[in-house]
Amino acid sequence: MAELKTQANDGDVDAFLAGVEDPARRADALAVCTLLADVTGEPAVMWGSAIVGFGHRTMHYADGRELDWLVIGFSPRKANTTIYLSGGIESYGDLLARLGKHSTGKGCLYLKRLSDVDLDVLRAVLERSVKSAGGPAT
């Protein structure tokens, strides 16, 4: 089986975030990074070349495979900030209905701007994700 490209590494999180070209997207990335560090109590770690992750867990699949993965993380993409949540996105429906402007994927939350969302509701989403992944939630 091929080795997963997205693994924790010793990349410089601060340099990565400082390299986000758009000033507004950079400010949002720094704010999300601070929020996730607060929610998890874990330091930010680079996963691959473009994901900032917090915590570590081993995911177990029905076929016996295991995958080392982050508890929660994000990536400041060009179009939006992508937050990688645990569990299916449907388990956040009650909170997402109150979050504000966002879109979703299978396990991802996409935010165009932090100013478009309720930060207290976002924090609740992040805390639920961390708890569902087996990590500590504040």
C-alpha positions as CSV (number, residue, x, y, z in Angstrom):
1,M,0.0,0.0,0.0
2,A,1.3,3.5,-0.9
3,E,2.4,5.7,2.0
4,L,0.0,8.6,2.8
5,K,1.5,12.0,1.6
6,T,-0.3,14.0,4.3
7,Q,1.7,13.2,7.5
8,A,2.8,15.2,10.5
9,N,6.1,16.8,9.9
10,D,8.5,19.4,11.3
11,G,7.4,22.2,8.9
12,D,7.3,25.7,10.3
13,V,3.6,26.6,11.0
14,D,4.3,30.3,11.6
15,A,6.2,30.6,8.3
16,F,3.5,28.7,6.4
17,L,0.8,31.0,7.8
18,A,2.9,34.1,7.2
19,G,3.2,33.0,3.6
20,V,-0.6,33.2,3.0
21,E,-0.6,36.0,0.3
22,D,-4.0,37.6,0.9
23,P,-3.9,39.7,4.1
24,A,-7.5,39.0,5.0
25,R,-7.1,35.2,4.5
26,R,-3.8,35.3,6.5
27,A,-5.6,37.1,9.4
28,D,-8.4,34.5,9.3
29,A,-5.8,31.7,9.3
30,L,-4.0,33.1,12.3
31,A,-7.4,33.5,14.1
32,V,-8.4,29.9,13.3
33,C,-5.0,28.6,14.4
34,T,-5.3,30.4,17.7
35,L,-8.9,29.1,18.2
36,L,-8.0,25.5,17.4
37,A,-5.0,25.7,19.8
38,D,-7.3,26.9,22.5
39,V,-10.0,24.3,21.8
40,T,-7.6,21.4,21.7
41,G,-4.8,22.5,24.1
42,E,-2.4,21.1,21.5
43,P,0.3,22.8,19.5
44,A,-0.1,23.5,15.8
45,V,1.8,21.0,13.6
46,M,2.2,20.9,9.8
47,W,0.6,17.9,8.1
48,G,1.8,17.7,4.5
49,S,2.7,21.0,3.0
50,A,-0.6,22.8,3.4
51,I,-2.6,21.6,6.5
52,V,-2.1,22.8,10.0
53,G,-3.2,20.1,12.4
54,F,-3.8,19.7,16.1
55,G,-3.6,16.5,18.1
56,H,-3.0,13.0,16.8
57,R,-5.2,10.0,16.6
58,T,-5.1,6.6,15.0
59,M,-8.1,5.9,12.8
60,H,-9.1,2.2,12.5
61,Y,-10.9,0.9,9.4
62,A,-13.2,-2.2,9.2
63,D,-10.7,-3.9,6.9
64,G,-8.0,-3.7,9.6
65,R,-6.1,-0.7,8.2
66,E,-4.9,2.0,10.5
67,L,-4.2,5.6,9.6
68,D,-2.3,8.2,11.7
69,W,-4.3,11.4,11.4
70,L,-4.9,14.7,13.1
71,V,-7.7,15.3,15.6
72,I,-8.7,18.5,13.8
73,G,-7.0,20.9,11.4
74,F,-7.4,23.5,8.7
75,S,-5.9,24.8,5.5
76,P,-6.0,28.4,4.3
77,R,-6.8,27.7,0.7
78,K,-7.1,30.5,-2.0
79,A,-10.9,30.4,-2.2
80,N,-11.7,29.7,1.5
81,T,-10.4,28.4,4.8
82,T,-11.0,24.6,4.9
83,I,-11.6,23.1,8.4
84,Y,-11.2,19.3,8.6
85,L,-13.8,17.9,11.0
86,S,-14.2,14.4,12.4
87,G,-17.3,12.4,11.7
88,G,-19.8,13.1,9.0
89,I,-20.8,16.7,8.4
90,E,-24.4,15.7,9.1
91,S,-23.6,15.4,12.8
92,Y,-23.1,19.2,12.9
93,G,-26.4,20.1,11.3
94,D,-27.9,21.9,14.4
95,L,-24.8,24.1,14.7
96,L,-24.3,24.7,11.0
97,A,-27.9,26.0,10.8
98,R,-26.8,28.9,13.1
99,L,-23.2,29.3,11.9
100,G,-23.6,31.8,9.2
101,K,-22.3,31.8,5.6
102,H,-20.4,28.6,4.9
103,S,-20.4,25.5,2.7
104,T,-19.5,21.9,3.4
105,G,-18.0,18.8,2.0
106,K,-18.1,15.2,3.3
107,G,-16.0,16.1,6.4
108,C,-15.0,19.6,5.7
109,L,-16.3,23.0,6.6
110,Y,-15.5,25.8,4.1
111,L,-15.4,29.4,5.3
112,K,-14.9,32.3,2.9
113,R,-14.4,34.8,5.7
114,L,-14.5,34.5,9.5
115,S,-16.5,37.7,9.6
116,D,-19.3,35.8,7.9
117,V,-19.8,33.4,10.8
118,D,-20.8,33.4,14.4
119,L,-17.5,32.7,16.2
120,D,-19.2,31.2,19.3
121,V,-21.1,28.7,17.0
122,L,-17.8,28.0,15.2
123,R,-16.1,27.2,18.5
124,A,-19.0,24.8,19.4
125,V,-18.5,23.0,16.0
126,L,-14.8,22.7,16.7
127,E,-15.3,21.4,20.2
128,R,-17.8,18.8,19.0
129,S,-15.4,17.6,16.3
130,V,-12.5,17.3,18.8
131,K,-14.8,15.4,21.3
132,S,-16.0,13.1,18.5
133,A,-12.4,12.3,17.5
134,G,-11.6,11.3,21.1
135,G,-9.6,14.4,21.9
136,P,-10.2,16.8,24.8
137,A,-12.8,19.5,24.2
138,T,-12.9,22.6,26.4
